[in-house]
Amino acid sequence: MTAEEKDRIECAIRHIQTAVDIDPWAREIAVEAMKKQIPKKPNYKEEDRFVKELFAVYTYCPVCKKEVDVDDMYCVCCGQAIDWTEGE
């Protein structure tokens, strides 16, 4: 996601949050859905799940904490966009 795309989503979120003619429940649902479109880095955790002394790194959604595969652009459980880029 480019910085411009992120800025546009954040601007849209601000507009929705300040709109007075939108049902509060619908506003909350829309804002949460839009926030999930901004990619977040996954959480990494080293675990020894199957065999003692054999460690592997597993990745988890930063929002719902469910395991995500490195192929997933979005968490299959909650829909959060995942940022797999290196750095930061």
Secondary structure, 3 states (H helix, E strand, C coil): CCHHHHHHHHHHHHHHHHCCCCCHHHHHHHHHHHHCCCCECCEEEEECCCCCCCCEEEEECCCCCCECCCCCCECCCCCCEECCCCCC
